[in-house]
């Protein structure tokens, strides 16, 4: 069992290193998932849960959101703008979304906008760390 935990921890560490490199390559600062967890709590948790199997709040549960098709959280009532979306949540889409949600999906209900690129990168790194795949 200990070996499995060590292997999983190594895989998660590698995924974070690779995703940090991808973000930096995309012109975003490197994100810190630990800082992102605290920022998620203070900036996002009023409207979103991020717990495996957790329910939706005002916004959908964001556990495993990275790589998920936009607007596809089962049972959540999205705004009409999500119906036409074909993308999956990745670094670029999450960054644009957190910068100004209406620039990505007009008519969205989400009003949060984060002007600080480092805070966005940290929140994105946290969301990526929640990936169950």
Secondary structure by P-SEA (a helix, b strand, c coil): caaaaaaaaaaaaaaaaaaaaaaaaaccccccaaaaaaaaaaccccccccccccccccccccccccccccccccccccccccccccccccaaaaaaaaacccccccccccccccccaaaaaaaaaaaaaaccc
